[in-house]
């Protein structure tokens, strides 16, 4: 049985932790039955990917997803094809970031103290750039796209529904725009998100609150980069899984320089930090095993999120919420629905 860090030694001294409340346990799981998966973020190109794959083999770290942050537009077709092939050979999902974003635009608001609109796509041209990136990546075999704008997400979900993007393409919401309350989380899910980064500083109770509103997979940095707070929550990992499942454990790295947008001038740093992220993953997995919480991981190769709830109208160009279907309708990129049709709807109970 899983146990809290330090137990039973603390119990023998009269400082036993209270038992976990079963009410806080997430009732959800991935469609394969697993409750957690792993992700190595900030893998910026073929060389960094090769380092991650080599290190994950050496340290025995299972990897379900590799993600990149600089963007599709910062990679050549040959580089993307190399990454797709390398991940396919290991049955690992590859996620690439879409397009231009506000932090790289000529506008000054994102450089102000308030941060302006941050990573969101500014104007029609950046919106179009993100869509162009998504279509190009999909053509080259990428089946998971990272987004940082609700409008971009809604449009890409619409393209998925009408078949312009493959039905089993998944969309992942960036940590830099991640929702911080249950209502926002549910809205992103309904706009088309298949997994959502949440800020690493959310409390355990706040994870439970989100889980009462949505079953969409959650992505969480167990160790966050400095620009996301630098939090290190390794000892929380078991409880994060218990409350947040289905959950991707992301092995980030604090005290490391920013690397976006990546280029060869940062090669040694990117490769070194890629290797260390895998090592951090080994530390978390070892800790889970010591606490008796290492079970219930999704099988290697698992990537689909299951049935999720959607707003109607994405494929018709209508605004979110327009049309006649009930708000509980769903569209799913899982393998069953993808083989039957590119979009399906069904009524599901709240929270399932």
MOPERA-V80795 format. One record per pair of residues at least 6 apart in sequence whose C-alpha atoms are under 7 Angstrom apart, sorted by sequence separation. I is the first residue (numbers start at 0). J is the second residue. If there is no record, write none. Layout:
# MOPERA-V80795
[[I:J] [I:J]]
This chain:
# MOPERA-V80795
[[9:15] [28:34] [42:48] [55:61] [86:92] [108:114] [109:115] [120:126] [146:152] [158:164] [159:165] [160:166] [178:184] [223:229] [240:246] [287:293] [312:318] [313:319] [86:93] [102:109] [108:115] [109:116] [159:166] [222:229] [223:230] [312:319] [336:343] [101:109] [109:117] [222:230] [223:231] [311:319] [222:231] [284:293] [310:319] [311:320] [312:321] [83:93] [221:231] [222:232] [310:320] [311:321] [312:322] [133:144] [221:232] [311:322] [331:342] [221:233] [330:342] [331:343] [311:324] [330:343] [329:343] [330:344] [101:116] [102:117] [221:236] [329:344] [101:117] [102:118] [310:326] [328:344] [329:345] [101:118] [328:345] [100:118] [101:119] [177:195] [179:197] [328:346] [100:119] [101:120] [177:196] [178:197] [308:327] [309:328] [327:346] [100:120] [101:121] [172:192] [177:197] [197:217] [199:219] [308:328] [309:329] [327:347] [99:120] [100:121] [171:192] [177:198] [194:215] [195:216] [196:217] [197:218] [198:219] [199:220] [308:329] [309:330] [129:151] [170:192] [171:193] [172:194] [174:196] [193:215] [194:216] [195:217] [196:218] [197:219] [307:329] [308:330] [42:65] [170:193] [171:194] [172:195] [173:196] [174:197] [193:216] [194:217] [195:218] [196:219] [306:329] [307:330] [38:62] [42:66] [43:67] [71:95] [146:170] [169:193] [170:194] [171:195] [172:196] [174:198] [194:218] [199:223] [229:253] [252:276] [306:330] [307:331] [37:62] [38:63] [39:64] [40:65] [41:66] [42:67] [43:68] [70:95] [71:96] [100:125] [126:151] [130:155] [143:168] [144:169] [145:170] [146:171] [147:172] [184:209] [251:276] [306:331] [37:63] [38:64] [39:65] [40:66] [41:67] [43:69] [70:96] [71:97] [72:98] [99:125] [142:168] [143:169] [144:170] [145:171] [146:172] [147:173] [217:243] [250:276] [305:331] [36:63] [37:64] [38:65] [39:66] [40:67] [41:68] [64:91] [65:92] [66:93] [67:94] [68:95] [69:96] [70:97] [71:98] [137:164] [142:169] [143:170] [144:171] [145:172] [146:173] [181:208] [185:212] [188:215] [221:248] [224:251] [306:333] [63:91] [64:92] [65:93] [66:94] [67:95] [68:96] [70:98] [119:147] [120:148] [145:173] [181:209] [185:213] [217:245] [218:246] [219:247] [220:248] [221:249] [222:250] [223:251] [224:252] [225:253] [305:333] [62:91] [63:92] [64:93] [65:94] [66:95] [67:96] [99:128] [118:147] [119:148] [147:176] [180:209] [216:245] [217:246] [218:247] [219:248] [220:249] [221:250] [222:251] [223:252] [224:253] [225:254] [250:279] [304:333] [98:128] [99:129] [134:164] [216:246] [217:247] [218:248] [219:249] [220:250] [221:251] [222:252] [223:253] [250:280] [303:333] [98:129] [181:212] [199:230] [218:249] [220:251] [222:253] [97:129] [45:78] [210:243] [44:78] [98:132] [97:132] [156:191] [207:242] [45:81] [97:133] [203:239] [206:242] [207:243] [45:82] [153:190] [206:243] [152:190] [153:191] [152:191] [97:144] [93:141] [95:143] [96:144] [97:145] [93:142] [94:143] [95:144] [96:145] [97:146] [93:143] [94:144] [95:145] [96:146] [233:283] [237:287] [94:145] [237:292] [83:140] [83:141] [80:139] [72:132] [71:132] [71:136] [216:304] [215:307] [193:304] [191:309] [189:308] [190:309] [188:308] [189:309] [190:310] [188:309] [189:310] [214:350] [213:350] [214:351] [212:350] [211:350] [161:314] [160:314] [157:313] [158:314] [156:313] [157:314] [154:313] [153:313] [169:332] [168:332] [167:332] [166:332] [167:333] [167:334] [167:337] [166:337] [166:341] [162:341] [160:341] [160:342] [23:207] [25:210] [27:214] [69:259] [68:259] [69:260] [69:261] [35:240] [34:240] [35:244] [38:247] [40:249] [91:300] [34:244] [35:245] [36:246] [37:247] [38:248] [39:249] [40:250] [90:300] [92:302] [34:245] [35:246] [36:247] [37:248] [38:249] [39:250] [40:251] [34:246] [35:247] [36:248] [37:249] [38:250] [25:241] [28:244] [29:245] [24:241] [25:242] [27:244] [28:245] [24:242] [25:243] [27:245] [43:261] [23:242] [25:244] [50:270] [54:274] [60:280] [60:281] [47:269] [51:273] [55:277] [47:270] [50:273] [51:274] [54:277] [58:281] [50:274] [47:273] [51:277] [42:273] [63:299] [39:276] [63:300] [39:277] [61:299] [63:301] [35:295] [36:296] [34:295] [35:296] [36:297] [33:295] [34:296] [35:297] [33:296] [34:297] [33:297] [32:297] [31:297] [30:304] [29:304] [30:305] [29:305] [4:290] [3:290] [2:290] [1:290] [2:291] [1:291] [0:291] [1:292]]
